[in-house]
Amino acid sequence: MGFKILRSGITRRWVINIFTIVFVTICVLIVGGSLAVRGYYISSARQALINKAESDGAYFENLYAKETDLIESVRTYVENYAQKEKIELMVANSVGRVTLTSSGFASDTDYPEDVMAALASDTASFVGSNSYGENVIAVSRSVKAGDKVACVLRYVISMRGIQGRVLSVILMLSGFGILLLLACYFSGRYFVKSIINPLSTITETTKKIAQNDFSVRIDDKYRDEIGDLAHEINNMAAALGASEAMKNDFTSSISHELLTPLTAIRGWSETLSDPNMRSDDMIEKGMKVISAESARLSAMVSELLDFSRLQNGNMTLNMTKLDVVAELEETVLMFEERAKKNNISLILTAPETCSPVFGDAARVKQVFVNIIDNAIKYSQPDGGRIEINLFEKKDRVCIIIADNGIGISSEDLPKIKQKFFKGASSRPGSGIGLAIVTDIVNLHGGEFEIDSVPGNGTTVMVTFPIMQTALQDGE
């Protein structure tokens, strides 16, 4: 897997966890398998010796019943024992001492414990090491002459064969374990690389995004959670890039918007400061321009401050019982002269009174100002028509402002409330007016909707919840 890959946190944890589990599993299989095989072979060998001992014991007891010399028959049988290469046969006397062996060598012990046990219980077995340190299996069976024990037959085999089989099982399981570890290694290497490599790419891409390079994209070729992550990061980069572009456009636009009135103010200030250019008419004209441009500049700065407060959550509302009809009428009155100059009809339809709204009068008026200002700005230069309707619907006060202006394209309409967005229009403006309207309406618990048909105008609807009866009584 390589040291470089192993230094990775995910890879290191994966290797430790998986290899530990596999290694422990293999160890358990080896130990358990070897013990099971050993137990099986020991049990089988002991049972075979017991069967042999029972068969031979019964044979000699039958000989005694036929008045045959039992001890002499046993001696002859042992001396001519056909299986002495595999099984050693011993004969012990009636007190448990071994007196004869098929190998011709003396027994490792004169009084084996299984022989002594067989004197009391007919048949007994022993599994363990003899006095020479060799692992053996022994089975003893007493042979009776009437009511007394004439001798004890003892059958002994070495466990070397069983140990060889157990060793074979251990080697086989170990080989299987090594193959399993190798399989885990190579499959894990492929699996980890399939995660680490995309994550490394994603990390490098996010670093570039953090450095304001929003043009980078991740190859979206994965059809899993990594692919979903890459897709979302690409969407985020695109959104951040669009937001950055809008912010740059906003900076350029607002700089121009602020520079225009400042240029006019400075120009007229310089003109009026020249004695040769100064006259009563010139002073009156210049002061009007300076006053108008100062008011315009102040309005833009106030809009920027409001936007900053809304973005930082520092906007405070002076909530009172509010007459929406009165605020709307005052706003319409503000724009009447401007509408006449542009040959635009400004028509207000509203009841004399309506249910009050709990809100900030200045901010509600700001909503109306921004919307009507946009309606005039984007209306037809001659013959424009703006209709404003106020009415109550269920528990809400609804205001609809409709114009027959240039409208908004279907591509721009979903983005029109976003901060800094100005669309394809070249008309003056900061691009934050509708974002401010959206935030103010939301702070009042209202709704703000825009519908538009390109070339046929735009319809805006603002709703505010009617003030609760209990709250009105409280005031």
MONORPE-V520510 format. One record per residue. N is the residue number from 1. RES is the residue in three letters. SS is DSSP state (@ for helix, = for strand, . for the rest). PHI is phi in radians with two decimals (999 if undefined). PSI is psi in whole degrees, 0 to 359 (NA if undefined). Layout:
N_RES_SS_PHI_PSI, N_RES_SS_PHI_PSI
This chain:
1_MET_._999_336, 2_GLY_._1.57_143, 3_PHE_@_-1.13_326, 4_LYS_@_-1.11_317, 5_ILE_@_-1.24_323, 6_LEU_@_-1.18_340, 7_ARG_._-1.26_343, 8_SER_._-1.15_137, 9_GLY_@_-1.05_314, 10_ILE_@_-1.11_314, 11_THR_@_-1.10_316, 12_ARG_@_-1.07_315, 13_ARG_@_-1.10_320, 14_TRP_@_-1.12_314, 15_VAL_@_-1.06_313, 16_ILE_@_-1.08_312, 17_ASN_@_-1.16_307, 18_ILE_@_-1.17_313, 19_PHE_@_-1.17_326, 20_THR_@_-1.12_314, 21_ILE_@_-1.08_313, 22_VAL_@_-1.13_316, 23_PHE_@_-1.10_314, 24_VAL_@_-1.09_319, 25_THR_@_-1.07_316, 26_ILE_@_-1.12_317, 27_CYS_@_-1.06_317, 28_VAL_@_-1.11_318, 29_LEU_@_-1.11_318, 30_ILE_@_-1.13_311, 31_VAL_@_-1.13_312, 32_GLY_@_-1.12_318, 33_GLY_@_-1.14_316, 34_SER_@_-1.14_320, 35_LEU_@_-1.14_321, 36_ALA_@_-1.15_317, 37_VAL_@_-1.15_316, 38_ARG_@_-1.05_314, 39_GLY_@_-1.08_320, 40_TYR_@_-1.11_312, 41_TYR_@_-1.19_321, 42_ILE_@_-1.10_315, 43_SER_@_-1.09_318, 44_SER_@_-1.15_316, 45_ALA_@_-1.13_317, 46_ARG_@_-1.10_319, 47_GLN_@_-1.13_323, 48_ALA_@_-1.12_320, 49_LEU_@_-1.17_321, 50_ILE_@_-1.09_316, 51_ASN_@_-1.08_319, 52_LYS_@_-1.14_316, 53_ALA_@_-1.12_318, 54_GLU_@_-1.11_318, 55_SER_@_-1.13_313, 56_ASP_@_-1.21_320, 57_GLY_@_-1.06_317, 58_ALA_@_-1.13_324, 59_TYR_@_-1.08_313, 60_PHE_@_-1.23_326, 61_GLU_@_-1.15_328, 62_ASN_@_-1.22_325, 63_LEU_@_-1.11_320, 64_TYR_@_-1.11_323, 65_ALA_@_-1.14_337, 66_LYS_._-1.65_17, 67_GLU_._1.06_37, 68_THR_._-1.61_151, 69_ASP_._-1.22_104, 70_LEU_@_-1.12_313, 71_ILE_@_-1.14_320, 72_GLU_@_-1.16_322, 73_SER_@_-1.12_319, 74_VAL_@_-1.13_317, 75_ARG_@_-1.05_314, 76_THR_@_-1.07_319, 77_TYR_@_-1.12_319, 78_VAL_@_-1.20_317, 79_GLU_@_-1.12_330, 80_ASN_._-1.87_25, 81_TYR_._-1.14_121, 82_ALA_._-1.31_335, 83_GLN_._-1.81_23, 84_LYS_._-1.17_343, 85_GLU_._-1.22_332, 86_LYS_._-1.83_320, 87_ILE_._-2.18_129, 88_GLU_=_-1.62_128, 89_LEU_=_-1.85_129, 90_MET_=_-2.12_155, 91_VAL_=_-2.20_127, 92_ALA_=_-1.97_150, 93_ASN_._-1.37_187, 94_SER_._-1.21_349, 95_VAL_._-1.84_3, 96_GLY_._1.74_5, 97_ARG_._-1.54_133, 98_VAL_=_-1.31_125, 99_THR_=_-2.05_348, 100_LEU_=_-2.66_140, 101_THR_=_-2.35_151, 102_SER_._-1.25_338, 103_SER_._-1.45_343, 104_GLY_._1.51_353, 105_PHE_._-1.70_155, 106_ALA_._-1.19_153, 107_SER_._-1.19_155, 108_ASP_._-1.21_341, 109_THR_._-2.58_144, 110_ASP_._-1.28_327, 111_TYR_._-2.23_77, 112_PRO_._-1.03_146, 113_GLU_@_-1.17_327, 114_ASP_@_-1.24_329, 115_VAL_@_-1.15_314, 116_MET_@_-1.09_324, 117_ALA_@_-1.21_324, 118_ALA_@_-1.19_332, 119_LEU_@_-1.08_332, 120_ALA_@_-1.70_334, 121_SER_@_-2.32_24, 122_ASP_._1.25_303, 123_THR_=_-2.29_139, 124_ALA_=_-2.61_158, 125_SER_=_-2.33_165, 126_PHE_=_-2.57_134, 127_VAL_=_-2.26_122, 128_GLY_=_2.82_198, 129_SER_=_-1.67_139, 130_ASN_._-1.51_186, 131_SER_._-1.18_344, 132_TYR_._-1.56_358, 133_GLY_._1.50_10, 134_GLU_._-1.63_137, 135_ASN_=_-1.37_127, 136_VAL_=_-2.39_164, 137_ILE_=_-2.09_128, 138_ALA_=_-2.25_141, 139_VAL_=_-2.30_129, 140_SER_=_-2.04_143, 141_ARG_=_-2.43_124, 142_SER_=_-1.35_143, 143_VAL_=_-1.98_123, 144_LYS_=_-1.77_141, 145_ALA_=_-1.93_94, 146_GLY_._1.29_238, 147_ASP_._-1.65_356, 148_LYS_=_-1.97_154, 149_VAL_=_-1.43_121, 150_ALA_=_-1.48_321, 151_CYS_=_-2.88_175, 152_VAL_=_-2.23_128, 153_LEU_=_-1.58_131, 154_ARG_=_-2.19_124, 155_TYR_=_-1.91_129, 156_VAL_=_-2.28_132, 157_ILE_=_-2.24_153, 158_SER_=_-1.45_150, 159_MET_._-1.63_12, 160_ARG_@_-1.06_321, 161_GLY_@_-1.11_317, 162_ILE_@_-1.14_318, 163_GLN_@_-1.10_325, 164_GLY_@_-1.14_320, 165_ARG_@_-1.17_320, 166_VAL_@_-1.09_319, 167_LEU_@_-1.10_323, 168_SER_@_-1.11_319, 169_VAL_@_-1.13_318, 170_ILE_@_-1.07_316, 171_LEU_@_-1.13_321, 172_MET_@_-1.14_313, 173_LEU_@_-1.16_325, 174_SER_@_-1.14_319, 175_GLY_@_-1.09_317, 176_PHE_@_-1.06_318, 177_GLY_@_-1.11_319, 178_ILE_@_-1.11_317, 179_LEU_@_-1.08_321, 180_LEU_@_-1.14_318, 181_LEU_@_-1.10_319, 182_LEU_@_-1.13_318, 183_ALA_@_-1.07_317, 184_CYS_@_-1.10_321, 185_TYR_@_-1.09_308, 186_PHE_@_-1.26_318, 187_SER_@_-1.15_321, 188_GLY_@_-1.14_321, 189_ARG_@_-1.08_316, 190_TYR_@_-1.14_315, 191_PHE_@_-1.11_314, 192_VAL_@_-1.15_319, 193_LYS_@_-1.09_324, 194_SER_@_-1.17_343, 195_ILE_@_-1.76_312, 196_ILE_@_-1.12_316, 197_ASN_@_-1.08_311, 198_PRO_@_-1.08_322, 199_LEU_@_-1.14_323, 200_SER_@_-1.11_318, 201_THR_@_-1.09_317, 202_ILE_@_-1.10_318, 203_THR_@_-1.07_314, 204_GLU_@_-1.10_321, 205_THR_@_-1.15_316, 206_THR_@_-1.13_328, 207_LYS_@_-1.11_320, 208_LYS_@_-1.18_322, 209_ILE_@_-1.11_320, 210_ALA_@_-1.11_337, 211_GLN_._-1.65_19, 212_ASN_._1.24_22, 213_ASP_._-1.69_93, 214_PHE_._-1.59_5, 215_SER_._-1.53_346, 216_VAL_._-1.25_149, 217_ARG_._-2.44_151, 218_ILE_._-1.67_137, 219_ASP_._-1.11_110, 220_ASP_._-1.53_74, 221_LYS_._-1.96_1, 222_TYR_._-1.73_141, 223_ARG_._-1.95_54, 224_ASP_._-2.64_197, 225_GLU_@_-1.07_325, 226_ILE_@_-1.14_320, 227_GLY_@_-1.09_319, 228_ASP_@_-1.08_318, 229_LEU_@_-1.10_315, 230_ALA_@_-1.07_319, 231_HIS_@_-1.09_316, 232_GLU_@_-1.18_323, 233_ILE_@_-1.16_321, 234_ASN_@_-1.08_318, 235_ASN_@_-1.10_319, 236_MET_@_-1.10_317, 237_ALA_@_-1.09_319, 238_ALA_@_-1.11_317, 239_ALA_@_-1.14_317, 240_LEU_@_-1.14_322, 241_GLY_@_-1.11_317, 242_ALA_@_-1.12_319, 243_SER_@_-1.12_320, 244_GLU_@_-1.13_320, 245_ALA_@_-1.13_318, 246_MET_@_-1.13_322, 247_LYS_@_-1.13_319, 248_ASN_@_-1.15_319, 249_ASP_@_-1.09_320, 250_PHE_@_-1.09_316, 251_THR_@_-1.06_315, 252_SER_@_-1.13_316, 253_SER_@_-1.15_312, 254_ILE_@_-1.18_327, 255_SER_@_-1.08_317, 256_HIS_@_-1.17_318, 257_GLU_@_-1.10_321, 258_LEU_@_-1.30_326, 259_LEU_@_-1.22_327, 260_THR_@_-1.06_306, 261_PRO_@_-1.15_326, 262_LEU_@_-1.11_321, 263_THR_@_-1.11_317, 264_ALA_@_-1.11_316, 265_ILE_@_-1.10_315, 266_ARG_@_-1.14_318, 267_GLY_@_-1.08_314, 268_TRP_@_-1.24_327, 269_SER_@_-1.09_316, 270_GLU_@_-1.17_322, 271_THR_@_-1.12_313, 272_LEU_@_-1.22_338, 273_SER_@_-1.39_350, 274_ASP_._-1.57_115, 275_PRO_._-1.02_329, 276_ASN_._-1.25_335, 277_MET_._-1.68_351, 278_ARG_._-1.43_130, 279_SER_._-2.63_167, 280_ASP_@_-1.08_315, 281_ASP_@_-1.13_319, 282_MET_@_-1.16_320, 283_ILE_@_-1.13_316, 284_GLU_@_-1.10_316, 285_LYS_@_-1.14_317, 286_GLY_@_-1.16_320, 287_MET_@_-1.15_324, 288_LYS_@_-1.11_317, 289_VAL_@_-1.14_315, 290_ILE_@_-1.07_317, 291_SER_@_-1.12_315, 292_ALA_@_-1.14_316, 293_GLU_@_-1.22_327, 294_SER_@_-1.14_318, 295_ALA_@_-1.10_319, 296_ARG_@_-1.12_316, 297_LEU_@_-1.11_318, 298_SER_@_-1.09_320, 299_ALA_@_-1.11_319, 300_MET_@_-1.15_318, 301_VAL_@_-1.12_319, 302_SER_@_-1.08_320, 303_GLU_@_-1.11_318, 304_LEU_@_-1.12_319, 305_LEU_@_-1.14_319, 306_ASP_@_-1.09_318, 307_PHE_@_-1.08_317, 308_SER_@_-1.10_318, 309_ARG_@_-1.11_318, 310_LEU_@_-1.14_319, 311_GLN_@_-1.17_327, 312_ASN_@_-1.58_359, 313_GLY_._1.26_23, 314_ASN_._-1.80_7, 315_MET_._-1.25_124, 316_THR_._-1.90_136, 317_LEU_._-1.87_136, 318_ASN_._-1.64_84, 319_MET_._-1.35_124, 320_THR_=_-2.49_174, 321_LYS_=_-1.22_123, 322_LEU_=_-2.15_134, 323_ASP_._-1.64_101, 324_VAL_@_-1.16_325, 325_VAL_@_-1.05_315, 326_ALA_@_-1.11_318, 327_GLU_@_-1.14_322, 328_LEU_@_-1.22_319, 329_GLU_@_-1.09_318, 330_GLU_@_-1.09_320, 331_THR_@_-1.16_316, 332_VAL_@_-1.07_319, 333_LEU_@_-1.05_324, 334_MET_@_-1.07_325, 335_PHE_@_-1.71_358, 336_GLU_@_-1.06_313, 337_GLU_@_-1.12_318, 338_ARG_@_-1.12_320, 339_ALA_@_-1.13_319, 340_LYS_@_-1.09_318, 341_LYS_@_-1.04_328, 342_ASN_._-1.68_11, 343_ASN_._0.97_44, 344_ILE_=_-2.00_131, 345_SER_=_-1.45_127, 346_LEU_=_-2.01_106, 347_ILE_=_-2.03_123, 348_LEU_=_-1.95_129, 349_THR_=_-2.14_114, 350_ALA_._-2.69_149, 351_PRO_._-1.22_162, 352_GLU_._-1.10_322, 353_THR_._-2.43_157, 354_CYS_._-2.59_171, 355_SER_._-1.07_142, 356_PRO_._-1.25_160, 357_VAL_=_-2.09_143, 358_PHE_=_-1.58_105, 359_GLY_=_-2.86_182, 360_ASP_._-1.67_116, 361_ALA_@_-1.04_316, 362_ALA_@_-1.12_320, 363_ARG_@_-1.29_323, 364_VAL_@_-1.12_318, 365_LYS_@_-1.11_324, 366_GLN_@_-1.08_323, 367_VAL_@_-1.07_312, 368_PHE_@_-1.10_318, 369_VAL_@_-1.05_312, 370_ASN_@_-1.11_318, 371_ILE_@_-1.23_313, 372_ILE_@_-1.18_322, 373_ASP_@_-1.02_315, 374_ASN_@_-1.12_321, 375_ALA_@_-1.09_317, 376_ILE_@_-1.18_317, 377_LYS_@_-1.06_323, 378_TYR_._-1.85_13, 379_SER_._-1.40_168, 380_GLN_._-1.11_139, 381_PRO_._-1.06_329, 382_ASP_._-2.33_133, 383_GLY_._1.42_18, 384_GLY_=_-1.24_156, 385_ARG_=_-2.48_125, 386_ILE_=_-2.13_120, 387_GLU_=_-1.89_128, 388_ILE_=_-2.09_122, 389_ASN_=_-2.15_133, 390_LEU_=_-2.12_133, 391_PHE_=_-2.74_166, 392_GLU_=_-1.77_142, 393_LYS_=_-2.48_110, 394_LYS_._1.00_243, 395_ASP_._-1.80_27, 396_ARG_=_-2.37_152, 397_VAL_=_-1.75_123, 398_CYS_=_-1.94_137, 399_ILE_=_-2.19_121, 400_ILE_=_-1.99_127, 401_ILE_=_-2.12_114, 402_ALA_=_-2.14_134, 403_ASP_=_-2.17_168, 404_ASN_._-1.96_38, 405_GLY_._-1.43_207, 406_ILE_._-1.30_341, 407_GLY_._1.34_183, 408_ILE_._-2.22_136, 409_SER_._-1.18_156, 410_SER_@_-1.13_333, 411_GLU_@_-1.27_323, 412_ASP_@_-1.49_337, 413_LEU_@_-1.01_317, 414_PRO_._-1.17_342, 415_LYS_._-1.80_358, 416_ILE_._-1.13_336, 417_LYS_._-1.55_354, 418_GLN_._-1.27_148, 419_LYS_._-1.15_141, 420_PHE_._1.31_355, 421_PHE_._-1.43_129, 422_LYS_._-2.14_354, 423_GLY_._1.20_204, 424_ALA_._-1.52_0, 425_SER_._-1.25_144, 426_SER_._-1.78_8, 427_ARG_._-1.18_152, 428_PRO_._-1.15_151, 429_GLY_._2.69_159, 430_SER_._-1.53_337, 431_GLY_._1.49_10, 432_ILE_._-2.07_358, 433_GLY_@_-1.04_311, 434_LEU_@_-1.27_332, 435_ALA_@_-1.13_321, 436_ILE_@_-1.16_317, 437_VAL_@_-1.00_314, 438_THR_@_-1.00_312, 439_ASP_@_-1.15_318, 440_ILE_@_-1.13_315, 441_VAL_@_-1.09_318, 442_ASN_@_-1.11_321, 443_LEU_@_-1.12_335, 444_HIS_._-1.58_3, 445_GLY_._1.31_20, 446_GLY_._-1.73_192, 447_GLU_=_-2.32_147, 448_PHE_=_-2.35_116, 449_GLU_=_-2.23_145, 450_ILE_=_-2.26_133, 451_ASP_=_-2.30_141, 452_SER_=_-2.66_148, 453_VAL_=_-2.16_118, 454_PRO_._-0.94_128, 455_GLY_._1.52_346, 456_ASN_._-2.06_2, 457_GLY_=_1.85_179, 458_THR_=_-2.28_142, 459_THR_=_-2.11_127, 460_VAL_=_-2.05_135, 461_MET_=_-2.18_128, 462_VAL_=_-2.10_134, 463_THR_=_-2.21_143, 464_PHE_=_-2.19_140, 465_PRO_=_-1.19_139, 466_ILE_=_-1.19_143, 467_MET_._-1.08_135, 468_GLN_._-1.11_145, 469_THR_@_-1.06_318, 470_ALA_@_-1.10_324, 471_LEU_@_-1.22_323, 472_GLN_@_-1.10_316, 473_ASP_@_-1.10_326, 474_GLY_@_-1.13_329, 475_GLU_._-1.43_NA
